[in-house]
């Protein structure tokens, strides 16, 4: 069986979809999870959540707590509220600070041309990685992100970009062999109400996720599978359709900061998801659990 080496960069602990994505990767036999780095406020608590899920899966994955604040803007998510449920699950607690970006750099350099960097949070860690070692983007196999909002007429800044637009601009300017974004245009089409989640998240790997989800459900009565959708496209080419072009990130201060614009171009450097087969996604996702 062919496997993919995946380095996951995540803000697990805010929106529940990061934990759902990690459960999928831990269940996916073709995914070789070579490391996890966390980003955004309370990165250590986020690392602890990832640890809890890895322990349930019986897998030892290197986990590093990354950067907690954006490069320049003041808007950020200071807390990881779903960590409230951690006391029910065994997890590691000690995570040194300041080592995540170097871990990413070292891992990619150890496996040139083999690593898929899957970025499903704000892009601060990735931007610092690319800025500190400009050779890294070309050493990746591919960069896949849950990022942006491109085609819809009522576009607004997508959360992962808005939280650190300057980091996003650095990352979109980089030139890995493949740079692909799955944005809100398609992820908003894959949702599930809380009651159905409670019925279907009954497998060992999804039980801690359901505990985290109960915190999420106090505010939002459903899950939108933003990040899991991005992950599944790594293993099933028919879940999403993609188009090539060029992405630009708005950096002007104000409500538009972080807004992404899309310019179709067959020779462009970026690929964005434009369609999704929601039924195929859900069938694929739950077949792994």
C-alpha positions as CSV (number, residue, x, y, z in Angstrom):
1,X,0.0,0.0,0.0
2,X,1.3,3.4,-1.0
3,X,1.4,5.9,1.9
4,X,1.8,9.6,2.2
5,X,4.1,11.3,4.8
6,X,1.9,14.0,6.3
7,X,3.0,16.9,8.5
8,X,-0.1,18.4,10.1
9,X,-0.2,22.0,11.2
10,X,-3.4,22.7,13.2
11,X,-5.2,25.0,15.5
12,X,-7.1,22.1,17.1
13,X,-9.3,23.2,20.0
14,X,-11.2,26.1,18.4
15,X,-13.5,24.9,15.7
16,X,-14.1,21.1,16.2
17,X,-13.2,20.2,12.6
18,X,-9.5,20.0,13.4
19,X,-10.1,17.2,15.8
20,X,-12.3,15.4,13.3
21,X,-9.5,15.8,10.7
22,X,-6.9,14.4,13.0
23,X,-9.2,11.4,13.8
24,X,-9.5,10.8,10.0
25,X,-5.7,10.9,9.5
26,X,-5.1,8.5,12.5
27,X,-7.6,6.0,10.9
28,X,-6.4,6.4,7.3
29,X,-4.1,3.5,6.5
30,X,-2.4,5.5,3.7
31,X,-1.5,8.4,6.0
32,X,1.9,8.3,7.7
33,X,1.6,11.1,10.2
34,X,5.2,12.2,10.7
35,X,4.4,15.1,13.0
36,X,1.9,17.5,14.4
37,X,2.5,21.2,15.1
38,X,-0.1,23.5,16.8
39,X,-0.7,27.2,16.2
40,X,-2.8,30.0,17.6
41,X,-3.6,30.8,21.3
42,X,-2.8,28.3,24.0
43,X,-0.7,26.1,21.6
44,X,0.3,23.8,24.5
45,X,-3.3,22.9,25.3
46,X,-3.8,22.3,21.6
47,X,-0.8,20.0,21.6
48,X,-2.3,18.1,24.6
49,X,-5.6,17.6,22.6
50,X,-3.6,16.1,19.7
51,X,-1.8,13.9,22.2
52,X,-5.0,12.6,23.6
53,X,-6.2,11.6,20.2
54,X,-2.9,9.9,19.2
55,X,-2.9,7.9,22.5
56,X,-6.4,6.6,21.8
57,X,-5.2,5.6,18.3
58,X,-2.1,3.9,19.9
59,X,0.3,5.9,17.8
60,X,3.4,7.8,18.8
61,X,3.5,11.0,16.7
62,X,5.9,13.8,17.4
63,X,3.9,16.8,18.6
64,X,5.2,20.4,19.0
65,X,3.4,23.4,20.4
66,X,4.0,26.3,17.9
67,X,3.3,30.0,17.7
68,X,0.5,31.4,19.7
69,X,0.0,34.9,18.1
70,X,0.0,36.2,14.5
71,X,2.8,38.0,12.9
72,X,1.4,41.6,12.9
73,X,-2.4,41.8,13.4
74,X,-4.0,42.0,16.8
75,X,-7.0,39.7,16.0
76,X,-6.4,36.2,17.2
77,X,-8.1,33.4,19.1
78,X,-6.6,33.4,22.6
79,X,-8.0,30.2,23.9
80,X,-8.5,26.6,23.0
81,X,-11.9,26.1,24.6
82,X,-12.4,22.4,23.7
83,X,-9.3,21.6,25.9
84,X,-11.9,21.7,28.7
85,X,-12.7,18.0,28.0
86,X,-9.1,16.9,28.3
87,X,-9.4,15.7,31.8
88,X,-11.3,12.7,30.5
89,X,-8.5,11.5,28.3
90,X,-4.9,10.5,28.9
91,X,-2.5,13.0,27.3
92,X,1.1,14.2,27.5
93,X,1.5,17.6,29.2
94,X,5.0,18.9,28.7
95,X,5.7,20.7,25.4
96,X,8.8,22.9,25.0
97,X,8.1,26.2,23.3
98,X,10.0,27.6,20.4
99,X,10.8,24.3,18.7
100,X,7.9,23.7,16.3
101,X,9.2,25.6,13.3
102,X,12.6,24.0,13.6
103,X,10.9,20.6,13.9
104,X,9.0,21.3,10.7
105,X,12.2,22.4,8.9
106,X,14.2,19.4,10.1
107,X,11.5,16.9,9.1
108,X,11.1,18.3,5.6
109,X,14.8,18.4,5.1
110,X,15.1,14.8,6.2
111,X,12.6,13.7,3.5
112,X,13.0,16.0,0.5
113,X,10.2,15.7,-2.0
114,X,8.2,13.3,0.3
115,X,6.3,15.5,2.8
116,X,2.8,16.7,2.3
117,X,2.3,19.7,4.6
118,X,-1.3,19.9,5.5
119,X,-2.1,23.3,7.1
120,X,-5.5,23.6,8.6
121,X,-5.1,26.6,10.9
122,X,-3.8,30.1,10.6
123,X,-0.6,30.1,8.7
124,X,1.9,31.6,11.2
125,X,4.0,28.5,11.7
126,X,4.2,27.8,7.9
127,X,5.1,31.4,7.1
128,X,7.9,31.5,9.7
129,X,9.1,28.2,8.3
130,X,9.2,29.5,4.8
131,X,10.8,32.8,5.8
132,X,13.5,31.1,7.9
133,X,14.5,28.6,5.3
134,X,13.6,29.7,1.8
135,X,14.6,26.4,0.3
136,X,11.9,24.5,2.2
137,X,8.9,25.2,-0.1
138,X,10.7,23.5,-3.1
139,X,11.6,20.5,-0.8
140,X,7.9,19.7,-0.1
141,X,5.9,17.2,-2.1
142,X,2.9,19.4,-1.8
143,X,1.3,22.1,0.4
144,X,-2.5,21.6,1.0
145,X,-4.4,24.1,3.1
146,X,-7.9,24.6,4.4
147,X,-7.7,28.3,3.5
148,X,-9.6,31.1,1.7
149,X,-13.0,31.9,0.2
150,X,-12.6,32.4,-3.5
151,X,-15.6,32.3,-5.9
152,X,-18.9,33.1,-4.0
153,X,-20.3,36.6,-4.6
154,X,-20.7,37.3,-0.9
155,X,-17.1,36.4,-0.1
156,X,-15.6,37.5,3.3
157,X,-12.2,36.8,4.9
158,X,-11.9,33.1,5.7
159,X,-11.0,32.6,9.4
160,X,-7.6,30.9,8.9
161,X,-6.5,33.7,6.6
162,X,-8.0,36.6,8.6
163,X,-6.2,35.5,11.8
164,X,-2.9,36.1,10.2
165,X,-3.2,37.6,6.7
166,X,0.5,38.6,6.5
167,X,1.4,34.9,7.1
168,X,-1.1,33.8,4.5
169,X,0.4,36.3,2.0
170,X,3.9,34.9,2.6
171,X,2.7,31.3,2.1
172,X,0.7,31.9,-1.0
173,X,3.7,33.6,-2.5
174,X,5.9,30.5,-1.9
175,X,6.5,28.1,-4.7
176,X,6.2,24.4,-3.6
177,X,5.7,21.9,-6.4
178,X,2.0,21.8,-5.6
179,X,0.1,24.5,-3.6
180,X,-3.6,23.7,-3.2
181,X,-6.3,25.4,-1.1
182,X,-9.7,24.0,-0.1
183,X,-11.8,27.0,0.8
184,X,-15.2,27.9,2.1
185,X,-16.7,27.7,-1.4
186,X,-16.8,23.9,-1.0
187,X,-16.4,23.2,2.7
188,X,-19.6,24.9,3.6
189,X,-21.4,22.2,1.6
190,X,-20.3,19.4,4.0
191,X,-22.2,19.7,7.3
192,X,-23.8,17.5,9.8
193,X,-26.2,18.4,12.7
194,X,-25.2,17.7,16.3
195,X,-27.7,14.9,16.8
196,X,-26.4,12.9,13.8
197,X,-22.8,13.5,14.9
198,X,-23.7,12.0,18.3
199,X,-25.1,8.9,16.6
200,X,-22.3,8.4,14.1
201,X,-19.2,9.3,16.2
202,X,-19.4,6.1,18.1
203,X,-16.0,4.5,17.1
204,X,-12.9,4.5,19.4
205,X,-11.1,7.2,17.4
206,X,-14.1,9.5,17.3
207,X,-15.1,9.2,21.0
208,X,-12.7,11.8,22.3
209,X,-13.7,14.0,19.4
210,X,-17.3,13.8,20.5
211,X,-16.3,14.9,23.9
212,X,-14.5,17.9,22.4
213,X,-17.5,18.5,20.1
214,X,-19.9,18.8,23.1
215,X,-18.1,22.0,24.0
216,X,-18.4,23.2,20.4
217,X,-22.1,22.4,20.3
218,X,-22.8,24.9,23.1
219,X,-22.3,27.6,20.5
220,X,-22.9,25.9,17.2
221,X,-25.4,23.1,16.6
222,X,-23.6,21.3,13.8
223,X,-20.2,20.4,12.4
224,X,-18.9,21.8,9.1
225,X,-16.2,19.4,7.9
226,X,-13.8,22.1,6.6
227,X,-10.5,20.4,7.6
228,X,-11.5,16.8,7.1
229,X,-12.5,17.6,3.5
230,X,-9.0,19.0,2.8
231,X,-7.5,15.8,4.3
232,X,-9.6,13.4,2.3
233,X,-8.6,15.1,-1.0
234,X,-5.1,13.7,-0.4
235,X,-6.4,10.2,-0.8
236,X,-9.4,10.4,-3.2
237,X,-9.0,12.6,-6.3
238,X,-12.7,12.6,-7.0
239,X,-14.1,14.2,-3.8
240,X,-13.3,17.7,-5.1
241,X,-12.7,19.3,-8.4
242,X,-9.9,21.8,-8.7
243,X,-9.0,24.7,-11.0
244,X,-5.7,26.4,-11.5
245,X,-5.0,30.1,-11.1
246,X,-3.6,32.8,-8.8
247,X,-4.6,33.7,-5.3
248,X,-4.1,37.2,-3.8
249,X,-4.5,38.1,-0.1
250,X,-5.8,41.5,0.9
251,X,-3.6,43.2,3.5
252,X,-5.2,46.6,3.8
253,X,-6.3,47.1,7.5
254,X,-10.0,46.9,8.0
255,X,-12.9,44.5,7.5
256,X,-11.4,43.3,4.2
257,X,-8.1,42.3,5.7
258,X,-7.5,38.6,4.9
259,X,-10.0,38.5,2.0
260,X,-8.7,36.2,-0.8
261,X,-9.2,37.0,-4.5
262,X,-9.1,34.4,-7.3
263,X,-7.8,34.9,-10.8
264,X,-8.2,31.8,-13.1
265,X,-5.1,31.0,-15.1
266,X,-4.2,27.7,-16.6
267,X,-0.5,28.5,-15.9
268,X,-1.1,29.9,-12.4
269,X,0.8,28.7,-9.4
270,X,-2.3,27.8,-7.2
271,X,-5.0,25.2,-7.3
272,X,-8.4,25.8,-5.5
273,X,-11.3,23.5,-4.9
274,X,-14.3,24.6,-6.9
275,X,-16.7,21.6,-6.5
276,X,-17.3,18.9,-4.0
277,X,-19.2,15.6,-4.0
278,X,-20.6,15.7,-0.5
279,X,-22.0,12.2,-0.5
280,X,-18.7,10.7,-1.7
281,X,-16.9,12.7,1.1
282,X,-19.1,11.3,3.8
283,X,-18.9,7.8,2.5
284,X,-15.1,8.0,2.3
285,X,-14.7,9.6,5.7
286,X,-16.8,7.1,7.7
287,X,-15.3,4.1,5.8
288,X,-12.1,4.9,7.6
289,X,-13.6,4.9,11.1
